[in-house]
Every structure is written in structure tokens, then in C-alpha cells.
Amino acid sequence: MAIDFCIANTSKEAARSEKYVSLTDDMQDSLKKKKIPHKAFMELILDLDPYGDKVYSPNEIRELIEMCSLIKSSIKEKKIILFSNELQEICNSALQQNKLIFAIGD
């Protein structure tokens, strides 16, 4: 199962989104095992309900951006770095577009 992150303002818009970033179970498990400074940030993506949805506020989106920077400076695993880069990119886009980030479980 994966959790998909996308830019939207409503759940209907999120369901139709064609651009998204996926966090797989493997990546989530790997992140849980890593020693990352300020691990409290990680709750934003590690404590998600795999069957539910979460809407991130603009403040949480800024925290996601910071979290991605921490991940990239702490972890050398390619797929996690790629995920962090892509998540950071859509978070920046959401802030520029004045939209939110939705995390959608299966």
C-alpha cells in the first residue's frame, strides 16, 4: 500500500489529481528505522492512517518542506531522497498556488 500526496483544495480535486508523490510501505518502514534529527517532524508522514486521508494546513506544508530537507541531509537511500525531493517540490507548488496538500491512503 502507498500513501499518495497531491495538491488540491477539496477531496474531489485530490481524487482527480494526476500529479502525486507516493510513499510506499517500504519507504515508510525505512524512515521509521533511520536516525533523523528532530524526528517529531516525521510524524507528519509516519503516523498517517494507511486507509484514511489527511489534509495539511499551510503551516504543516512548511513543516513538510523542512522535514524533506532533514531527510535529504540524513539519509542516503536513493528512493527516499527522490521521494523527499518530489514531496518538497509539490509542497512549494501548493504554497505558491495557495492550495493544500492531501495525503490519500488506499
OpenMM code with the backbone's topology and positions (N, CA, C; nanometers):
from openmm import Vec3, app, unit

residues = "MET ALA ILE ASP PHE CYS ILE ALA ASN THR SER LYS GLU ALA ALA ARG SER GLU LYS TYR VAL SER LEU THR ASP ASP MET GLN ASP SER LEU LYS LYS LYS LYS ILE PRO HIS LYS ALA PHE MET GLU LEU ILE LEU ASP LEU ASP PRO TYR GLY ASP LYS VAL TYR SER PRO ASN GLU ILE ARG GLU LEU ILE GLU MET CYS SER LEU ILE LYS SER SER ILE LYS GLU LYS LYS ILE ILE LEU PHE SER ASN GLU LEU GLN GLU ILE CYS ASN SER ALA LEU GLN GLN ASN LYS LEU ILE PHE ALA ILE GLY ASP".split()
positions = [
    Vec3(0.0835, -0.1181, 0.0000),
    Vec3(0.0000, 0.0000, 0.0000),
    Vec3(0.0878, 0.1241, 0.0000),
    Vec3(0.0354, 0.2270, -0.0564),
    Vec3(0.1084, 0.3528, -0.0603),
    Vec3(0.0158, 0.4651, -0.0158),
    Vec3(0.0769, 0.5709, 0.0294),
    Vec3(0.0043, 0.6932, 0.0593),
    Vec3(0.0477, 0.7948, -0.0456),
    Vec3(-0.0504, 0.8522, -0.1141),
    Vec3(-0.0218, 0.9481, -0.2205),
    Vec3(-0.0438, 1.0897, -0.1706),
    Vec3(0.0525, 1.1768, -0.1987),
    Vec3(0.0459, 1.3180, -0.1635),
    Vec3(0.0186, 1.3971, -0.2907),
    Vec3(-0.0806, 1.4867, -0.2860),
    Vec3(-0.1111, 1.5677, -0.4039),
    Vec3(-0.1571, 1.7069, -0.3614),
    Vec3(-0.1598, 1.7966, -0.4589),
    Vec3(-0.2036, 1.9354, -0.4376),
    Vec3(-0.3523, 1.9442, -0.4689),
    Vec3(-0.4291, 2.0032, -0.3771),
    Vec3(-0.5727, 2.0204, -0.4002),
    Vec3(-0.6308, 2.1110, -0.2922),
    Vec3(-0.7533, 2.1537, -0.3144),
    Vec3(-0.8257, 2.2286, -0.2117),
    Vec3(-0.9458, 2.1511, -0.1593),
    Vec3(-0.9882, 2.0488, -0.2341),
    Vec3(-1.1014, 1.9652, -0.1917),
    Vec3(-1.0661, 1.8187, -0.2140),
    Vec3(-1.1399, 1.7310, -0.1487),
    Vec3(-1.1142, 1.5880, -0.1674),
    Vec3(-1.1481, 1.5442, -0.3095),
    Vec3(-1.2489, 1.6057, -0.3719),
    Vec3(-1.2813, 1.5731, -0.5121),
    Vec3(-1.1662, 1.6109, -0.6043),
    Vec3(-1.1098, 1.7280, -0.5813),
    Vec3(-0.9959, 1.7730, -0.6610),
    Vec3(-0.8761, 1.6803, -0.6392),
    Vec3(-0.8554, 1.6375, -0.5166),
    Vec3(-0.7446, 1.5460, -0.4855),
    Vec3(-0.7635, 1.4122, -0.5566),
    Vec3(-0.8866, 1.3626, -0.5614),
    Vec3(-0.9146, 1.2339, -0.6259),
    Vec3(-0.8864, 1.2393, -0.7757),
    Vec3(-0.8988, 1.3568, -0.8356),
    Vec3(-0.8753, 1.3721, -0.9799),
    Vec3(-0.7314, 1.4107, -1.0132),
    Vec3(-0.6519, 1.4362, -0.9116),
    Vec3(-0.5155, 1.4838, -0.9340),
    Vec3(-0.4319, 1.3814, -1.0105),
    Vec3(-0.3632, 1.4286, -1.1112),
    Vec3(-0.2772, 1.3410, -1.1907),
    Vec3(-0.1324, 1.3474, -1.1443),
    Vec3(-0.0972, 1.4519, -1.0713),
    Vec3(0.0394, 1.4646, -1.0211),
    Vec3(0.0385, 1.4360, -0.8709),
    Vec3(0.1138, 1.3347, -0.8326),
    Vec3(0.1203, 1.2968, -0.6928),
    Vec3(0.2550, 1.2328, -0.6630),
    Vec3(0.2857, 1.2236, -0.5346),
    Vec3(0.4085, 1.1604, -0.4862),
    Vec3(0.3650, 1.0478, -0.3944),
    Vec3(0.4207, 0.9285, -0.4137),
    Vec3(0.3813, 0.8129, -0.3336),
    Vec3(0.4855, 0.7777, -0.2284),
    Vec3(0.4356, 0.7491, -0.1091),
    Vec3(0.5172, 0.6976, -0.0008),
    Vec3(0.4777, 0.5521, 0.0194),
    Vec3(0.5658, 0.4607, -0.0181),
    Vec3(0.5345, 0.3182, -0.0071),
    Vec3(0.5568, 0.2692, 0.1360),
    Vec3(0.5030, 0.1521, 0.1638),
    Vec3(0.5240, 0.0902, 0.2953),
    Vec3(0.6724, 0.0692, 0.3223),
    Vec3(0.7469, 0.0261, 0.2211),
    Vec3(0.8905, 0.0028, 0.2370),
    Vec3(0.9637, 0.1311, 0.2774),
    Vec3(0.9312, 0.2400, 0.2098),
    Vec3(0.9954, 0.3672, 0.2424),
    Vec3(0.9563, 0.4128, 0.3825),
    Vec3(0.8292, 0.3946, 0.4173),
    Vec3(0.7819, 0.4349, 0.5498),
    Vec3(0.8545, 0.3537, 0.6580),
    Vec3(0.8668, 0.2228, 0.6369),
    Vec3(0.9381, 0.1376, 0.7331),
    Vec3(1.0839, 0.1788, 0.7456),
    Vec3(1.1455, 0.2093, 0.6328),
    Vec3(1.2856, 0.2509, 0.6328),
    Vec3(1.3036, 0.3819, 0.7095),
    Vec3(1.2137, 0.4767, 0.6885),
    Vec3(1.2219, 0.6053, 0.7590),
    Vec3(1.2026, 0.5877, 0.9095),
    Vec3(1.1173, 0.4944, 0.9488),
    Vec3(1.0943, 0.4706, 1.0919),
    Vec3(1.2203, 0.4185, 1.1604),
    Vec3(1.3024, 0.3452, 1.0867),
    Vec3(1.4229, 0.2843, 1.1433),
    Vec3(1.5424, 0.3793, 1.1454),
    Vec3(1.5407, 0.4820, 1.0615),
    Vec3(1.6549, 0.5732, 1.0486),
    Vec3(1.6622, 0.6691, 1.1665),
    Vec3(1.7846, 0.7088, 1.1947),
    Vec3(1.8067, 0.8113, 1.2969),
    Vec3(1.8089, 0.9464, 1.2261),
    Vec3(1.7021, 1.0197, 1.2468),
    Vec3(1.6862, 1.1500, 1.1823),
    Vec3(1.6713, 1.2538, 1.2926),
    Vec3(1.7481, 1.3633, 1.2849),
    Vec3(1.7322, 1.4687, 1.3862),
    Vec3(1.5893, 1.5246, 1.3830),
    Vec3(1.5412, 1.5643, 1.4976),
    Vec3(1.4066, 1.6226, 1.5087),
    Vec3(1.3002, 1.5273, 1.4537),
    Vec3(1.3048, 1.4046, 1.4986),
    Vec3(1.2147, 1.3014, 1.4473),
    Vec3(1.0668, 1.3379, 1.4660),
    Vec3(1.0375, 1.4344, 1.5494),
    Vec3(0.8983, 1.4757, 1.5687),
    Vec3(0.8362, 1.5212, 1.4370),
    Vec3(0.9168, 1.5833, 1.3506),
    Vec3(0.8684, 1.6231, 1.2185),
    Vec3(0.8144, 1.5023, 1.1417),
    Vec3(0.8765, 1.3883, 1.1637),
    Vec3(0.8443, 1.2697, 1.0862),
    Vec3(0.7013, 1.2226, 1.1109),
    Vec3(0.6429, 1.2605, 1.2225),
    Vec3(0.5041, 1.2229, 1.2496),
    Vec3(0.4104, 1.2697, 1.1391),
    Vec3(0.4480, 1.3757, 1.0712),
    Vec3(0.3646, 1.4286, 0.9632),
    Vec3(0.3430, 1.3269, 0.8514),
    Vec3(0.4380, 1.2349, 0.8350),
    Vec3(0.4199, 1.1334, 0.7305),
    Vec3(0.4206, 0.9909, 0.7842),
    Vec3(0.4752, 0.9697, 0.9032),
    Vec3(0.4857, 0.8333, 0.9539),
    Vec3(0.3634, 0.7893, 1.0339),
    Vec3(0.2861, 0.8814, 1.0837),
    Vec3(0.1697, 0.8468, 1.1650),
    Vec3(0.0386, 0.8596, 1.0883),
    Vec3(0.0446, 0.8435, 0.9572),
    Vec3(-0.0757, 0.8547, 0.8750),
    Vec3(-0.1545, 0.7248, 0.8752),
    Vec3(-0.2854, 0.7361, 0.8688),
    Vec3(-0.3727, 0.6198, 0.8555),
    Vec3(-0.3625, 0.5708, 0.7107),
    Vec3(-0.3166, 0.4473, 0.6880),
    Vec3(-0.2993, 0.3989, 0.5507),
    Vec3(-0.4306, 0.3858, 0.4737),
    Vec3(-0.5436, 0.3928, 0.5437),
    Vec3(-0.6736, 0.3814, 0.4770),
    Vec3(-0.7506, 0.5125, 0.4773),
    Vec3(-0.6947, 0.6149, 0.5383),
    Vec3(-0.7641, 0.7419, 0.5501),
    Vec3(-0.6968, 0.8517, 0.4705),
    Vec3(-0.7462, 0.9705, 0.4893),
    Vec3(-0.6926, 1.0885, 0.4223),
    Vec3(-0.6507, 1.1895, 0.5277),
    Vec3(-0.5546, 1.2725, 0.4912),
    Vec3(-0.5108, 1.3822, 0.5782),
    Vec3(-0.4943, 1.5051, 0.4915),
    Vec3(-0.5395, 1.6175, 0.5422),
    Vec3(-0.5218, 1.7451, 0.4739),
    Vec3(-0.4207, 1.8254, 0.5549),
    Vec3(-0.3157, 1.8719, 0.4877),
    Vec3(-0.2115, 1.9501, 0.5541),
    Vec3(-0.2408, 2.0987, 0.5397),
    Vec3(-0.2342, 2.1689, 0.6501),
    Vec3(-0.2526, 2.3142, 0.6518),
    Vec3(-0.1268, 2.3803, 0.5943),
    Vec3(-0.1342, 2.5092, 0.5614),
    Vec3(-0.0142, 2.5774, 0.5125),
    Vec3(0.1043, 2.5668, 0.6095),
    Vec3(0.0787, 2.5760, 0.7407),
    Vec3(0.1882, 2.5622, 0.8380),
    Vec3(0.2472, 2.4218, 0.8337),
    Vec3(0.1616, 2.3208, 0.8224),
    Vec3(0.2106, 2.1834, 0.8131),
    Vec3(0.2866, 2.1603, 0.6827),
    Vec3(0.2456, 2.2264, 0.5768),
    Vec3(0.3167, 2.2151, 0.4491),
    Vec3(0.4580, 2.2708, 0.4647),
    Vec3(0.4716, 2.3821, 0.5347),
    Vec3(0.6049, 2.4380, 0.5609),
    Vec3(0.6885, 2.3401, 0.6439),
    Vec3(0.6245, 2.2737, 0.7398),
    Vec3(0.6946, 2.1727, 0.8194),
    Vec3(0.7357, 2.0535, 0.7327),
    Vec3(0.6509, 2.0151, 0.6386),
    Vec3(0.6867, 1.9074, 0.5459),
    Vec3(0.8111, 1.9444, 0.4647),
    Vec3(0.8194, 2.0691, 0.4224),
    Vec3(0.9349, 2.1156, 0.3461),
    Vec3(1.0611, 2.1046, 0.4311),
    Vec3(1.0526, 2.1482, 0.5562),
    Vec3(1.1672, 2.1358, 0.6478),
    Vec3(1.2033, 1.9894, 0.6703),
    Vec3(1.1009, 1.9057, 0.6865),
    Vec3(1.1238, 1.7630, 0.7074),
    Vec3(1.1969, 1.7017, 0.5882),
    Vec3(1.1576, 1.7392, 0.4684),
    Vec3(1.2238, 1.6870, 0.3481),
    Vec3(1.3716, 1.7260, 0.3466),
    Vec3(1.4026, 1.8471, 0.3870),
    Vec3(1.5430, 1.8902, 0.3934),
    Vec3(1.6198, 1.8070, 0.4952),
    Vec3(1.5586, 1.7813, 0.6110),
    Vec3(1.6232, 1.6971, 0.7122),
    Vec3(1.6469, 1.5556, 0.6605),
    Vec3(1.5485, 1.5013, 0.5927),
    Vec3(1.5620, 1.3658, 0.5383),
    Vec3(1.6782, 1.3613, 0.4391),
    Vec3(1.6822, 1.4584, 0.3499),
    Vec3(1.7878, 1.4580, 0.2464),
    Vec3(1.9267, 1.4743, 0.3055),
    Vec3(1.9379, 1.5433, 0.4183),
    Vec3(2.0699, 1.5607, 0.4787),
    Vec3(2.1082, 1.4426, 0.5683),
    Vec3(2.0117, 1.3567, 0.6012),
    Vec3(2.0372, 1.2471, 0.6945),
    Vec3(2.0384, 1.1081, 0.6308),
    Vec3(1.9749, 1.0946, 0.5172),
    Vec3(1.9561, 0.9624, 0.4569),
    Vec3(2.0155, 0.9604, 0.3174),
    Vec3(2.0775, 0.8498, 0.2848),
    Vec3(2.1419, 0.8379, 0.1533),
    Vec3(2.0701, 0.7400, 0.0607),
    Vec3(1.9564, 0.6879, 0.1026),
    Vec3(1.8801, 0.5920, 0.0238),
    Vec3(1.8138, 0.6637, -0.0943),
    Vec3(1.8454, 0.6211, -0.2171),
    Vec3(1.8015, 0.6921, -0.3370),
    Vec3(1.6511, 0.7131, -0.3454),
    Vec3(1.5741, 0.6070, -0.3200),
    Vec3(1.4289, 0.6206, -0.3372),
    Vec3(1.3690, 0.7162, -0.2338),
    Vec3(1.4289, 0.7237, -0.1158),
    Vec3(1.3793, 0.8161, -0.0136),
    Vec3(1.4193, 0.9595, -0.0473),
    Vec3(1.5378, 0.9777, -0.1001),
    Vec3(1.5801, 1.1109, -0.1442),
    Vec3(1.4909, 1.1592, -0.2585),
    Vec3(1.4609, 1.0708, -0.3527),
    Vec3(1.3727, 1.1059, -0.4645),
    Vec3(1.2339, 1.1443, -0.4115),
    Vec3(1.1808, 1.0650, -0.3200),
    Vec3(1.0515, 1.0972, -0.2590),
    Vec3(1.0569, 1.2346, -0.1923),
    Vec3(1.1619, 1.2607, -0.1145),
    Vec3(1.1756, 1.3890, -0.0440),
    Vec3(1.1824, 1.5053, -0.1412),
    Vec3(1.2589, 1.4889, -0.2482),
    Vec3(1.2678, 1.5948, -0.3493),
    Vec3(1.1313, 1.6231, -0.4115),
    Vec3(1.0601, 1.5169, -0.4481),
    Vec3(0.9302, 1.5338, -0.5127),
    Vec3(0.8260, 1.5913, -0.4170),
    Vec3(0.8279, 1.5454, -0.2913),
    Vec3(0.7333, 1.5990, -0.1935),
    Vec3(0.7625, 1.7467, -0.1674),
    Vec3(0.8888, 1.7805, -0.1554),
    Vec3(0.9262, 1.9201, -0.1335),
    Vec3(0.8802, 2.0066, -0.2512),
    Vec3(0.8927, 1.9541, -0.3714),
    Vec3(0.8515, 2.0270, -0.4917),
    Vec3(0.7005, 2.0523, -0.4919),
    Vec3(0.6205, 1.9495, -0.4616),
    Vec3(0.4754, 1.9735, -0.4638),
    Vec3(0.4317, 2.0607, -0.3459),
    Vec3(0.5030, 2.0533, -0.2352),
    Vec3(0.4711, 2.1418, -0.1217),
    Vec3(0.4964, 2.2879, -0.1585),
    Vec3(0.6093, 2.3140, -0.2222),
    Vec3(0.6385, 2.4504, -0.2668),
    Vec3(0.5340, 2.4979, -0.3674),
    Vec3(0.4952, 2.4103, -0.4589),
    Vec3(0.3922, 2.4451, -0.5575),
    Vec3(0.2592, 2.4746, -0.4905),
    Vec3(0.2231, 2.3951, -0.3918),
    Vec3(0.0965, 2.4173, -0.3210),
    Vec3(0.0956, 2.5539, -0.2533),
    Vec3(0.2057, 2.5898, -0.1884),
    Vec3(0.2124, 2.7209, -0.1229),
    Vec3(0.2035, 2.8338, -0.2254),
    Vec3(0.2717, 2.8170, -0.3391),
    Vec3(0.2668, 2.9201, -0.4436),
    Vec3(0.1260, 2.9356, -0.5012),
    Vec3(0.0545, 2.8229, -0.5120),
    Vec3(-0.0806, 2.8248, -0.5694),
    Vec3(-0.1896, 2.8525, -0.4643),
    Vec3(-0.1463, 2.8684, -0.3383),
    Vec3(-0.2401, 2.8900, -0.2287),
    Vec3(-0.3360, 2.7721, -0.2153),
    Vec3(-0.2802, 2.6511, -0.2257),
    Vec3(-0.3586, 2.5283, -0.2137),
    Vec3(-0.3058, 2.4460, -0.0968),
    Vec3(-0.3661, 2.3325, -0.0748),
    Vec3(-0.3302, 2.2438, 0.0351),
    Vec3(-0.2659, 2.1163, -0.0196),
    Vec3(-0.2131, 2.0364, 0.0702),
    Vec3(-0.1610, 1.9044, 0.0351),
    Vec3(-0.2534, 1.8013, 0.0988),
    Vec3(-0.2950, 1.7040, 0.0189),
    Vec3(-0.3745, 1.5916, 0.0662),
    Vec3(-0.2879, 1.4685, 0.0665),
    Vec3(-0.2952, 1.3895, 0.1727),
    Vec3(-0.2329, 1.2572, 0.1780),
    Vec3(-0.3488, 1.1574, 0.1734),
    Vec3(-0.3477, 1.0742, 0.0713),
    Vec3(-0.4598, 0.9841, 0.0476),
    Vec3(-0.4127, 0.8396, 0.0600),
    Vec3(-0.4716, 0.7676, 0.1543),
    Vec3(-0.4413, 0.6271, 0.1720),
    Vec3(-0.5217, 0.5409, 0.0761),
    Vec3(-0.4868, 0.4137, 0.0719),
    Vec3(-0.5574, 0.3213, -0.0187),
    Vec3(-0.6942, 0.2840, 0.0331),
] * unit.nanometer
topology = app.Topology()
chain = topology.addChain("A")
for resn in residues:
    res = topology.addResidue(resn, chain)
    for name in ("N", "CA", "C"):
        topology.addAtom(name, app.Element.getBySymbol(name[0]), res)
